[in-house]
Amino acid sequence: MSTLPGGRNTIERVARFGYGARGVVYLVVGGLALLAALGQGGRAGDSKDALRTVLAGPFGAAIVGLIALGLAGFALWRLVEAVTDADRRGTGMKGLAVRGAHLISAALYVGLAASAASLSLGLGLSGGDGMHDGTAWLLAKPFGRWLVALAGLAVVGGGFGFLGKAWRGDVTDRLALDAQARARWAGPIGRFGYAARGLAFLIIGGFLVAAAWHQRSSDAKGLGEAFALLRAQPYGSILLGLVAAGHAAFGAFGLIQARYRHIDAPDIDRVDDAAGEAARALT
């Protein structure tokens, strides 16, 4: 049986663990970048830098191992969302776009989970710079320049999606909280976090478009370089501090989602059936 005590099935438990693990990662990312903005010795880096920092702390290997399991669970949940339409996005243009984004998210978090697992086992982070290497691989393919440009535009689109969600204030729609809690603390935390992620996505997408334009994989940069670009601007420490605090808020909102998000998780048998139907549709 896939159902566990308390009315929650296996996939729901895995999803909640995943939201929590993702939340911890972005809390560390934002905290380190905020310390850097304040000149307190932090490093404005990406998720892998955050994992290295956790690894260096007490019980680091065990904690990073748990994060790896959680991130793998989050990737599984994103896959389930995309394949089974667990959140009932529908088959319209917008719904399919969201489900497609969930598939991409699943792949990215599988990679991050693998990096975390490698660190926890003492193997280090292998494979070089994923952003640069992936861009270089695409640029070497037929129409690679256009594929990289499309990827960049997709990331930019995701950034506008995050910003739109922050502007509309509908970040708490799927939380099992009353109106007062949404308005007083959950909503502001979520909107701040989504706004910061949206800005970061716009910058990272711009880097990818520049890489396509110049046909240089070195122009493709990630979150750490996005933080560096913000810091290089006038009043850069303030800009970096705001975006860093927003990423910490995004992490905190992940912990809120882990506890309060409504997750209509299908049973494992239903997931198997949906995956089989999707595979048959592709053949």
MIVEX-612191 format. One record per residue (C-alpha): residue number from 0; z, x, y. Coordinates in nm, 4 decimals. Each point is the difference from the previous one (the first is absolute). Example, Ala and Ser with C-alpha at 12.3 -4.5 7.8 and 13.67 -1.06 7.14 Angstrom:
! MIVEX-612191
<pt 0; <0.7800; 1.2300; -0.4500>>,
<pt 1; <-0.0660; 0.1370; 0.3440>>,
//
This chain:
! MIVEX-612191
<pt 0; <0.0000; 0.0000; 0.0000>>,
<pt 1; <-0.0804; 0.1232; 0.3496>>,
<pt 2; <0.2654; -0.2110; 0.1705>>,
<pt 3; <0.3309; 0.1628; 0.0885>>,
<pt 4; <0.3380; -0.1584; 0.0730>>,
<pt 5; <0.0452; -0.1458; 0.3465>>,
<pt 6; <-0.3342; -0.1761; 0.0149>>,
<pt 7; <-0.2026; 0.3128; 0.0712>>,
<pt 8; <-0.2667; 0.1373; -0.2272>>,
<pt 9; <-0.0837; 0.3619; -0.0665>>,
<pt 10; <-0.2784; 0.0253; 0.2564>>,
<pt 11; <0.2189; -0.1406; 0.2763>>,
<pt 12; <0.2722; 0.2556; -0.0731>>,
<pt 13; <-0.2593; 0.2773; 0.0011>>,
<pt 14; <-0.1455; -0.1258; 0.3304>>,
<pt 15; <0.3407; -0.0086; 0.1695>>,
<pt 16; <0.0778; 0.3506; -0.1223>>,
<pt 17; <-0.3376; 0.1050; 0.1365>>,
<pt 18; <0.0586; -0.1465; 0.3454>>,
<pt 19; <0.3329; 0.1808; 0.0099>>,
<pt 20; <-0.1507; 0.3356; -0.0998>>,
<pt 21; <-0.2731; -0.0317; 0.2601>>,
<pt 22; <0.2630; -0.0910; 0.2561>>,
<pt 23; <0.2032; 0.3116; -0.0751>>,
<pt 24; <-0.3062; 0.2226; 0.0367>>,
<pt 25; <-0.0885; -0.1378; 0.3435>>,
<pt 26; <0.3609; 0.0095; 0.1151>>,
<pt 27; <-0.0052; 0.3735; -0.0713>>,
<pt 28; <-0.3456; 0.0441; 0.1576>>,
<pt 29; <0.1091; -0.1773; 0.3165>>,
<pt 30; <0.3398; 0.1691; 0.0129>>,
<pt 31; <-0.1470; 0.3490; -0.0274>>,
<pt 32; <-0.2642; -0.0711; 0.2640>>,
<pt 33; <0.2651; -0.1462; 0.2311>>,
<pt 34; <0.2114; 0.3132; -0.0365>>,
<pt 35; <-0.3083; 0.2069; 0.0864>>,
<pt 36; <-0.0637; -0.2110; 0.3090>>,
<pt 37; <0.3609; 0.0541; 0.1092>>,
<pt 38; <-0.0222; 0.3745; -0.0643>>,
<pt 39; <0.2645; -0.0157; -0.2721>>,
<pt 40; <-0.1873; 0.1975; -0.2639>>,
<pt 41; <-0.1789; -0.2743; -0.1907>>,
<pt 42; <-0.3621; 0.0233; -0.1090>>,
<pt 43; <-0.2525; -0.2681; 0.0859>>,
<pt 44; <-0.1819; -0.0131; -0.3315>>,
<pt 45; <-0.1367; -0.2426; -0.2558>>,
<pt 46; <0.1380; -0.1645; -0.3130>>,
<pt 47; <-0.0240; 0.3158; -0.2098>>,
<pt 48; <0.1990; 0.1920; 0.2608>>,
<pt 49; <0.2620; -0.2743; -0.0196>>,
<pt 50; <0.0164; 0.0392; -0.3784>>,
<pt 51; <0.0505; 0.3754; 0.0350>>,
<pt 52; <0.2865; -0.0637; 0.2406>>,
<pt 53; <0.1674; -0.2398; -0.2418>>,
<pt 54; <-0.0508; 0.2500; -0.2819>>,
<pt 55; <0.1911; 0.2643; 0.1978>>,
<pt 56; <0.3056; -0.2254; 0.0348>>,
<pt 57; <0.2833; -0.0774; -0.2430>>,
<pt 58; <-0.1259; -0.1396; -0.3315>>,
<pt 59; <-0.3492; 0.0444; 0.1456>>,
<pt 60; <-0.1927; 0.0180; -0.3256>>,
<pt 61; <0.1623; -0.3157; -0.1357>>,
<pt 62; <-0.0523; -0.1942; 0.3230>>,
<pt 63; <-0.3638; 0.1074; 0.0297>>,
<pt 64; <-0.0476; -0.0980; -0.3648>>,
<pt 65; <0.1325; -0.3473; 0.0750>>,
<pt 66; <-0.2271; -0.0205; 0.3040>>,
<pt 67; <-0.2917; 0.0958; -0.2238>>,
<pt 68; <0.0812; -0.2862; -0.2364>>,
<pt 69; <0.0331; -0.2384; 0.2925>>,
<pt 70; <-0.3299; 0.1046; 0.1564>>,
<pt 71; <-0.1716; -0.0440; -0.3361>>,
<pt 72; <0.1532; -0.3476; -0.0143>>,
<pt 73; <-0.1255; -0.0761; 0.3499>>,
<pt 74; <-0.3489; 0.1114; -0.1024>>,
<pt 75; <0.0211; -0.2327; -0.3014>>,
<pt 76; <0.1054; -0.2890; 0.2236>>,
<pt 77; <-0.2906; 0.0632; 0.2372>>,
<pt 78; <-0.2340; -0.0058; -0.2995>>,
<pt 79; <0.1540; -0.3246; -0.1240>>,
<pt 80; <-0.0352; -0.1522; 0.3496>>,
<pt 81; <-0.3667; 0.0940; 0.0098>>,
<pt 82; <-0.0930; -0.1077; -0.3541>>,
<pt 83; <0.2021; -0.3195; -0.0361>>,
<pt 84; <0.0166; -0.1073; 0.3665>>,
<pt 85; <0.3773; -0.0294; -0.0382>>,
<pt 86; <0.0400; -0.0608; 0.3738>>,
<pt 87; <-0.2700; -0.2695; -0.0045>>,
<pt 88; <-0.2292; 0.1711; 0.2483>>,
<pt 89; <-0.2945; -0.1937; -0.1366>>,
<pt 90; <-0.3633; 0.0957; -0.0476>>,
<pt 91; <-0.1124; -0.0323; 0.3609>>,
<pt 92; <-0.1191; 0.3004; 0.1991>>,
<pt 93; <0.3458; 0.0775; 0.1386>>,
<pt 94; <0.1732; -0.0502; -0.3339>>,
<pt 95; <-0.2417; 0.2271; -0.1841>>,
<pt 96; <0.0347; 0.2640; 0.2718>>,
<pt 97; <0.3792; -0.0025; -0.0366>>,
<pt 98; <-0.0220; 0.0175; -0.3785>>,
<pt 99; <-0.2469; 0.2884; 0.0274>>,
<pt 100; <0.2419; 0.1807; 0.2303>>,
<pt 101; <0.2702; -0.0521; -0.2627>>,
<pt 102; <-0.2208; 0.1734; -0.2576>>,
<pt 103; <-0.0441; 0.2994; 0.2309>>,
<pt 104; <0.3735; 0.0000; 0.0692>>,
<pt 105; <0.0694; -0.0002; -0.3749>>,
<pt 106; <-0.2159; 0.3106; -0.0467>>,
<pt 107; <0.1656; 0.1815; 0.2904>>,
<pt 108; <0.3504; -0.0730; -0.1230>>,
<pt 109; <-0.0888; 0.1119; -0.3514>>,
<pt 110; <-0.0904; 0.3343; 0.1545>>,
<pt 111; <0.3222; 0.0163; 0.2001>>,
<pt 112; <0.2026; -0.0985; -0.3069>>,
<pt 113; <-0.1664; 0.2800; -0.1967>>,
<pt 114; <0.0868; 0.2480; 0.2768>>,
<pt 115; <0.3611; -0.1170; -0.0001>>,
<pt 116; <0.0206; 0.0274; -0.3784>>,
<pt 117; <-0.1453; 0.3507; 0.0129>>,
<pt 118; <0.2588; 0.1036; 0.2575>>,
<pt 119; <0.2893; -0.1500; -0.1945>>,
<pt 120; <-0.1078; 0.1915; -0.3114>>,
<pt 121; <-0.0167; 0.3272; 0.1921>>,
<pt 122; <-0.3775; 0.0251; -0.0159>>,
<pt 123; <-0.0566; -0.0035; 0.3747>>,
<pt 124; <-0.2826; -0.1846; 0.1715>>,
<pt 125; <-0.3325; 0.0885; -0.1549>>,
<pt 126; <-0.3523; -0.0886; 0.0966>>,
<pt 127; <-0.0117; 0.1380; 0.3560>>,
<pt 128; <-0.0421; -0.2264; 0.2999>>,
<pt 129; <-0.1008; -0.3410; -0.1290>>,
<pt 130; <-0.1492; -0.1192; 0.3292>>,
<pt 131; <-0.2139; 0.3098; 0.0507>>,
<pt 132; <-0.0978; 0.0336; -0.3657>>,
<pt 133; <-0.0931; -0.3665; -0.0349>>,
<pt 134; <-0.2050; 0.0093; 0.3192>>,
<pt 135; <-0.1755; 0.3192; -0.1087>>,
<pt 136; <-0.0820; -0.1596; -0.3361>>,
<pt 137; <-0.1483; -0.3061; 0.1684>>,
<pt 138; <-0.1995; 0.2018; 0.2546>>,
<pt 139; <-0.1645; 0.1895; -0.2868>>,
<pt 140; <-0.1329; -0.3243; -0.1511>>,
<pt 141; <-0.3198; -0.1862; 0.0919>>,
<pt 142; <0.0722; -0.2135; 0.3073>>,
<pt 143; <0.3411; 0.1674; 0.0065>>,
<pt 144; <0.0043; 0.0177; 0.3767>>,
<pt 145; <-0.0384; -0.3772; 0.0197>>,
<pt 146; <0.2624; -0.0559; -0.2675>>,
<pt 147; <0.2513; 0.2084; 0.1929>>,
<pt 148; <-0.0885; -0.1886; 0.3184>>,
<pt 149; <0.0488; -0.3331; -0.1793>>,
<pt 150; <0.3347; 0.1200; -0.1342>>,
<pt 151; <0.1034; 0.0967; 0.3519>>,
<pt 152; <-0.1056; -0.3359; 0.1393>>,
<pt 153; <0.1899; -0.1736; -0.2800>>,
<pt 154; <0.3149; 0.1934; 0.0932>>,
<pt 155; <-0.0545; -0.0899; 0.3651>>,
<pt 156; <-0.0382; -0.3630; -0.1075>>,
<pt 157; <0.3264; 0.0273; -0.1896>>,
<pt 158; <0.1617; 0.1367; 0.3137>>,
<pt 159; <-0.1169; -0.2978; 0.2035>>,
<pt 160; <0.1272; -0.2237; -0.2796>>,
<pt 161; <0.3456; 0.1553; 0.0261>>,
<pt 162; <-0.0045; -0.0306; 0.3789>>,
<pt 163; <-0.1139; -0.3616; -0.0235>>,
<pt 164; <0.2817; -0.0799; -0.2387>>,
<pt 165; <0.2487; 0.1610; 0.2372>>,
<pt 166; <-0.1447; -0.1923; 0.2961>>,
<pt 167; <-0.0005; -0.3362; -0.1788>>,
<pt 168; <0.3501; 0.0543; -0.1329>>,
<pt 169; <-0.0741; -0.1407; -0.3457>>,
<pt 170; <0.1468; 0.2990; -0.1835>>,
<pt 171; <0.2878; -0.2100; -0.1336>>,
<pt 172; <-0.2094; -0.2848; -0.1411>>,
<pt 173; <0.0672; 0.0996; -0.3602>>,
<pt 174; <0.3703; 0.0744; 0.0433>>,
<pt 175; <0.2645; -0.2332; -0.1405>>,
<pt 176; <0.2016; 0.0018; 0.3232>>,
<pt 177; <0.1030; -0.2708; 0.2405>>,
<pt 178; <-0.1597; -0.0276; 0.3452>>,
<pt 179; <0.2950; 0.1605; 0.1764>>,
<pt 180; <-0.0031; 0.3114; -0.2183>>,
<pt 181; <-0.3759; 0.0319; 0.0407>>,
<pt 182; <0.0220; -0.0225; 0.3777>>,
<pt 183; <0.3065; 0.2192; 0.0494>>,
<pt 184; <-0.0622; 0.3022; -0.2207>>,
<pt 185; <-0.2635; -0.0254; -0.2744>>,
<pt 186; <-0.2857; -0.0942; 0.2334>>,
<pt 187; <0.0594; 0.2695; 0.2650>>,
<pt 188; <0.0420; 0.2721; -0.2638>>,
<pt 189; <-0.3163; -0.1054; -0.1812>>,
<pt 190; <-0.2107; -0.0366; 0.3152>>,
<pt 191; <0.1061; 0.3418; 0.1284>>,
<pt 192; <-0.0786; 0.1565; -0.3362>>,
<pt 193; <-0.3394; -0.1644; -0.0361>>,
<pt 194; <-0.0956; 0.0985; 0.3558>>,
<pt 195; <0.0821; 0.3646; -0.0705>>,
<pt 196; <-0.1939; -0.0007; -0.3269>>,
<pt 197; <-0.2921; -0.1653; 0.1756>>,
<pt 198; <-0.0169; 0.2740; 0.2622>>,
<pt 199; <0.0192; 0.2679; -0.2683>>,
<pt 200; <-0.2832; -0.1662; -0.1938>>,
<pt 201; <-0.2192; -0.0083; 0.3119>>,
<pt 202; <0.0468; 0.3736; 0.0479>>,
<pt 203; <-0.0540; 0.0878; -0.3674>>,
<pt 204; <-0.3094; -0.2210; -0.0140>>,
<pt 205; <-0.1297; 0.1736; 0.3109>>,
<pt 206; <0.0471; 0.3356; -0.1721>>,
<pt 207; <-0.2128; -0.1224; -0.2935>>,
<pt 208; <-0.2754; -0.1281; 0.2281>>,
<pt 209; <0.0000; 0.3387; 0.1764>>,
<pt 210; <-0.0269; 0.1747; -0.3380>>,
<pt 211; <-0.3035; -0.2134; -0.0830>>,
<pt 212; <-0.1568; 0.0609; 0.3400>>,
<pt 213; <0.0411; 0.3778; -0.0160>>,
<pt 214; <-0.0342; 0.0144; -0.3797>>,
<pt 215; <0.3144; 0.2115; -0.0181>>,
<pt 216; <0.2720; -0.0894; -0.2473>>,
<pt 217; <0.2478; 0.2019; 0.2080>>,
<pt 218; <-0.0191; -0.2744; 0.2644>>,
<pt 219; <0.1531; -0.2487; -0.2441>>,
<pt 220; <0.3722; 0.0017; 0.0647>>,
<pt 221; <0.3026; -0.1975; -0.1060>>,
<pt 222; <0.3250; -0.1311; 0.1410>>,
<pt 223; <0.1476; 0.3407; 0.0819>>,
<pt 224; <-0.3000; 0.0864; 0.2161>>,
<pt 225; <0.0126; -0.3450; 0.1604>>,
<pt 226; <0.3589; 0.0732; 0.1031>>,
<pt 227; <-0.1119; 0.3389; 0.1361>>,
<pt 228; <-0.2758; -0.1649; 0.2050>>,
<pt 229; <0.2500; -0.2393; 0.1545>>,
<pt 230; <0.2347; 0.2843; 0.0852>>,
<pt 231; <-0.2837; 0.1900; 0.1745>>,
<pt 232; <-0.0551; -0.2855; 0.2466>>,
<pt 233; <0.1695; -0.0347; 0.3397>>,
<pt 234; <0.3546; -0.1226; -0.0639>>,
<pt 235; <-0.0720; 0.0920; -0.3610>>,
<pt 236; <0.3629; 0.0247; -0.1061>>,
<pt 237; <0.0570; -0.3577; 0.1132>>,
<pt 238; <-0.3163; -0.1219; -0.1762>>,
<pt 239; <0.0917; 0.1843; -0.3180>>,
<pt 240; <0.3562; -0.1293; 0.0182>>,
<pt 241; <-0.1152; -0.3613; 0.0301>>,
<pt 242; <-0.2504; 0.0235; -0.2854>>,
<pt 243; <0.2497; 0.1931; -0.2133>>,
<pt 244; <0.2665; -0.2640; 0.0585>>,
<pt 245; <-0.2603; -0.2624; -0.0874>>,
<pt 246; <-0.0677; 0.1692; -0.3336>>,
<pt 247; <0.3719; 0.0042; -0.0705>>,
<pt 248; <0.0018; -0.3721; 0.0850>>,
<pt 249; <-0.2900; -0.0498; -0.2423>>,
<pt 250; <0.2108; 0.1680; -0.2664>>,
<pt 251; <0.2972; -0.2193; 0.0823>>,
<pt 252; <-0.2239; -0.3048; -0.0209>>,
<pt 253; <-0.1038; 0.1153; -0.3469>>,
<pt 254; <0.3640; -0.0190; -0.1052>>,
<pt 255; <0.0194; -0.3490; 0.1510>>,
<pt 256; <-0.3081; -0.0979; -0.2023>>,
<pt 257; <0.1581; 0.1438; -0.3136>>,
<pt 258; <0.2898; -0.2390; 0.0437>>,
<pt 259; <-0.1466; -0.3096; 0.1626>>,
<pt 260; <-0.3762; -0.0140; -0.0574>>,
<pt 261; <-0.1275; -0.3034; -0.1883>>,
<pt 262; <-0.1769; 0.1422; -0.3062>>,
<pt 263; <-0.1818; -0.2486; -0.2177>>,
<pt 264; <-0.0566; 0.2467; -0.2800>>,
<pt 265; <-0.2022; -0.1191; -0.3001>>,
<pt 266; <0.1163; 0.0661; -0.3533>>,
<pt 267; <-0.1381; 0.3114; -0.1664>>,
<pt 268; <-0.2162; -0.2099; -0.2329>>,
<pt 269; <-0.1658; -0.1647; 0.3008>>,
<pt 270; <-0.0648; 0.3410; 0.1554>>,
<pt 271; <-0.1658; 0.1165; -0.3223>>,
<pt 272; <-0.2199; -0.3094; -0.0035>>,
<pt 273; <-0.0982; 0.0410; 0.3659>>,
<pt 274; <-0.0772; 0.3688; -0.0481>>,
<pt 275; <-0.2168; -0.0837; -0.3000>>,
<pt 276; <-0.1927; -0.2613; 0.1968>>,
<pt 277; <-0.0535; 0.2466; 0.2859>>,
<pt 278; <-0.1251; 0.2658; -0.2419>>,
<pt 279; <-0.2409; -0.2456; -0.1624>>,
<pt 280; <-0.1316; -0.1035; 0.3402>>,
<pt 281; <-0.0879; 0.3633; 0.0743>>,
<pt 282; <-0.1907; 0.0491; -0.3275>>,
//
